[in-house]
Amino acid sequence: MHITIISATNRPGSNTRKVAGYIQNFLKENLPKTDAVDILDLQDLPPEIFSPKSYDEKPKSFEKFANLVLKTDGLLCVVPEYNGGFPGVFKYFIDMLPFPASLQKKPAAFVGVAMGKFGALRAVEQMQAIWGYRHAHLFTEKVLIPAVDKAIDADGKPLDPVVLKLLHSEVNNFVEFARKLMNVAPSV
Ligand SMILES: Cc1cc2nc3c(=O)[nH]c(=O)nc-3n(C[C@H](O)[C@H](O)[C@H](O)COP(=O)(O)O)c2cc1C
């Protein structure tokens, strides 16, 4: 099985990327060695994708990002809160993906991170509505990390043992959810 963690901002040095890195390490330690876990970091998107021409014709450099989403068995999205919502680049990325195959029946879960006290609840719920519209298989157990600058260590690991336990629970249960769906639903 293959899981992809989306780090849903292109801000350099983001806390989102740190949390995504922690989740990847956790999964690498806990999944069977035959399974794979990649990070899709929106910071790595090729600049050409932001040309208005991309709506009609995707640059070749975008193919590997689209293929990663198409082939993966589950998308675990770490989403920060920007101005009371998700980062615009995350929605733009979705708009650039092949339609409808990319999100249709794709197992998906969300983790929210924010400086504020609601831990990106708004951003996660807004994204869940969009992914629901796109017929993703939403896994609704979610972890929200408020005051994230003080809540994680340098490797993105939550410092609060309760939050850490909730994160491990979400990630483990999501993998189980995605594994079950692999056997019943094709990704398109
Ligand atoms: C453009 C921008 C808008 C932001 N708006 C909010 C916000 O509405 N609410 C909030 O709690 N934090 C907000 N923040 C702070 C982020 O939540 C904070 O940077 C946190 O570390 C997660 O974002 P990061 O992954 O970019 O680090 C904003 C940050 C940026 C860069």
The ligand as a Gaussian input file, in Angstrom:
#p B3LYP/6-31G(d) Opt

LIG

0 1
 C       -0.889000      34.092000       5.123000
 C       -1.081000      33.572000       6.524000
 C       -2.326000      33.699000       7.114000
 C       -2.535000      33.192000       8.411000
 N       -3.786000      33.246000       8.965000
 C       -4.018000      32.618000      10.139000
 C       -5.338000      32.499000      10.668000
 O       -6.309000      32.944000      10.098000
 N       -5.518000      31.857000      11.853000
 C       -4.467000      31.297000      12.532000
 O       -4.690000      30.696000      13.582000
 N       -3.207000      31.386000      12.066000
 C       -2.962000      32.022000      10.888000
 N       -1.694000      32.071000      10.369000
 C       -0.608000      31.488000      11.133000
 C       -0.410000      30.011000      10.778000
 O       -1.473000      29.273000      11.328000
 C        0.930000      29.598000      11.326000
 O        1.934000      30.119000      10.455000
 C        1.094000      28.121000      11.582000
 O        2.458000      27.883000      11.892000
 C        0.676000      27.216000      10.459000
 O        1.148000      27.686000       9.229000
 P        2.568000      27.238000       8.597000
 O        2.439000      25.781000       8.283000
 O        2.719000      28.101000       7.400000
 O        3.644000      27.454000       9.627000
 C       -1.446000      32.579000       9.101000
 C       -0.201000      32.496000       8.479000
 C       -0.003000      32.955000       7.208000
 C        1.342000      32.788000       6.537000

